[in-house]
Amino acid sequence: MLPNEFAIMVQQFFYPLIVDINKKILNYLSDLREKDDNSMVKQSLEISIELFNNGQNSFYSKLMKMPEYFNLFDFNYNSLSDSKIN
């Protein structure tokens, strides 16, 4: 097997896995946004968003870099509906 063929085979295997993982992450973020405002996880998310807005690294800032990886430059998380990403 040539190195090119091997690289293509690896990409075909891992790309669906990466997409599936990213869907789960976005669904998790959606679940966090739906939590009660007084819950610790919701407060942690709010802190993470505030850090992102101040230009610092956080969980949320890493998520906002995901669209760049997939060349989705017009991606806006707030435009997603409340339904799960399938």
N, C-alpha and C positions, 0 to 999 in steps of 0.2 A: 504494500500500500504506500502510495506517495504521500509526502508530508501535506501537500495541498488537499488531497482526498481525506486525509485524517482530520485536518482542520475543519473542513466542511462538515464531516460527520459529527464532530464534537459540537460545532455550532448548532446543528440541527437537533442535537439531543438537549443541549443546555438552554437554548432560547425559550422553548415552552416552559421549562422549569423556572426560569427567571421571571417570565410573565406571570406565572401562577403565584409565585412568591410576592411579586409586587401587587397583584390583585388582593392578596390576603392582607398586606400592609395597608392598602388604601381602605379596605373594609374595616380594619382595626381602627384606623384614624376616624372613620365615620362613626364607629361605635363609641369612641372616646368623646366625640363632639355631642353625642346624644345623652351622655351621662349627666347626672344632677350637678348643678353648679357648685354645690358644697362638697362634692366628693373629692377625695385626694387625687384621683387620676385626672379629673377634669381640671383641677387647679394646676396640676403638673403640666398638662397640655397648654393651659393658658400661659404659664411661665415660659414654656418652650416657644410658644408663638411670640411672646414679648421679646425673648432673646433674639429670635429670628428677625423681628422688625427692627431691632437695634444693631443688626449686622453681626451678631455673634452666633457661633455654632451651637446647635441644639438638635434634638430629635426631629423637630419640625423642619429645621433648615435642611437636614439631610433628605427629608421627604420631598421638599420643594425642589431639590436638585434632580429627582428622578425623571421629570419630564425632559430635562436637558439630555439625559442619557438616551432617551428614546426619540429625540428630536421633535418633541411636542412643545414647541416654543409658545404656543397660544394656550397652553393648559392652565386652567384656573380651577383649583380644588373647590372653590365655593360654587362653581357652576354645576357640580355633580348633584344628582338627585339623592333623596334619602334611601332609594333602593340600593341593594347590594350590587357590586360589580361582578358580573358573571364572566 
